[in-house]
Structure formats: structure tokens, C-alpha cells
């Protein structure tokens, strides 16, 4: 990557593509002038994109971390899956096979996952223990089968499938206001509307995998050497289940944050500070 002149553009978010056997995976990355630790892999929620980390990445890079944030398949500028993914492991294997080949990931990485991204991160930590050195959730999804079934009634079916009338555009706008974005925050609202409209099908694909995944059970397979942190805001849709994370039967740390369902944007500086204090120095 140094051949791309990144040393002359420290802390800048740069867009790129990785060729995979399934299609092109779009990702953003940023780098400090002098990296002093393992990189951070940032995994977005549904139905956002890597853009939700564009504020966090320069801030983390300024602290010495290289950052990588992919668009999930079916989201952002990444490819659309030709078939149904079939499970969280499909996303996990794709991310691992892609980023483990990057020189920056030679010794592993720290993973931060937001909502659905945290579920993918859980399987990464459990399935590839040498790759994931620490795992941070922003909104952990540690839920009973009954609770997952109940949430799937709201977060599964494509509510904004494209319509000739364009009515799906207004539905998406209203949905995101309901999700907690202030009507006055037009920059964030417009960005998320565009991301959600693009990912109307990908949203259902990942949610089908999320609601079938037992995060609490999977966390038992995360090695003790991988530190685990959970962050959640009181107005996050996953706050009612945060106590489940605290008592998952594994040593974990947790902190309350702000920002509702959009913490990486709305509480960026605080999350960066917490993450910097939490990440093991290596």
C-alpha cells in the first residue's frame, strides 16, 4: 500500500476494491503516518455502509491505527450476492479470506462491529481466533430465540422494495426518522436513506442470517485471549437486551454510550476514546 503514496496522505479515508471469487468488495481505509499497532476492522450495520465510519477512521488513524471498513455484500458499492448467503459464516469467510491476505493483517486485527456487523465479528472471533485479537460491539445482539423471532417481525422483510411510484423513497425516509435520526440532521438522514434504498434486498439477506444466529452460544467459542467489549446507548433498539451481553457467561467489559442506533456517527469521539483505551497494546 505504501506504493500508493499513503504515507503522504495520513489519516485520510481512501476508497478501494478487493477482487474476490464472488465479486468486488468495496472498502474504505485510512492509515497513520507511523502505525503503532494492529489494524482495526470496522463492520457496519444493516442497512448502512462503510460511510458510517468515515468520521471514526481519521480519528483512529490519528491515534496510530490503520483502519479498514468494507461494504457488506449487497450494501454500499460492494457486489450483490448471486444466491442467498445461507448464514453468518458466509460473510465471515468472505471477510477473512479477503483481509487476511493484506500485509497489514499479518498479525491479526481488532474488530469493531455495529449491530449486524457485531454478529459477523462474533463469528470472526470464534472461527478465526488468530485473526481477531479483540472484539468490540456497538449494540450487541445477545438475545433469546424468542426475542430474535420478535425483532425479525420488524427487521427482516423488505419494507422498501422499489416501486414505480417512488413511494419506497418516502417509506425509507420515514423509517430512518423512526429509527432515531433527527429530521433536522439532513446530512446523516440523506446519506442513510441512499444507503438503505440501495440495500433493500441485502438488508433482508443479512437479517435472515442474524436472526438465525445464537450470539450468546457463539461467544463461548471466543478464546479468552480475545478481549470483548460491548457498547450500547439507552435509545438503541438493542438496549433492552444489553443485560444479556453483560451476563453471557464470559468475561466482558461494557460501557453506555450515546447516539441511539447511530453511535458511530452521533457519539464518534467518545467511542474512539473508549476503543483506544480498551484495545490491547501490541
VENVENZI-V276158 format. One line per field, one symbol per residue. phi: phi as a letter, one per 20 degrees, with the letter a starting at -180 (. if undefined). psi: psi as a letter, one per 30 degrees, with the letter a starting at -180 (. if undefined). Layout:
phi: ???
psi: ???
This chain:
phi: .ffemffecfmdfdebcdfcfeqeeebdbbbffcgcaffddddfeedebfffdfefffffffeodfccceeggncldefegfcfgnrggffffffffeefefgfegdnaddccdlgfffffffgffecffeeebcdednfddcfgffffffffddbfffcggcgfnffffgfgffffffpefgfefffffffffffffegefgffffgfffedeffffffefgffefccdcbdfdegeggdffgffdfncfcdbbecdolecggeecgfffgfffffefffc
psi: fffggfffhkgkkkklkkklffakjkllllkleikgallkjkjllkhaafffgfeeeeeeefggkkkkjlkkkglbgllkkflkeflefeeeeeeefefffkefgegalkkkkjceeeeeeeeeeeeiffejflkkkjikijlleeeeeefffeidkjfhkkkefgffeeeeeeeeeefgkkffieeeeeeeeeeeeegeeeeeeeeeeeffkjeeeefffkkffjkkkkkklfgkfgefgeeeeehfgkjlllkkalgbghefefheeeeeeeeefekkk.
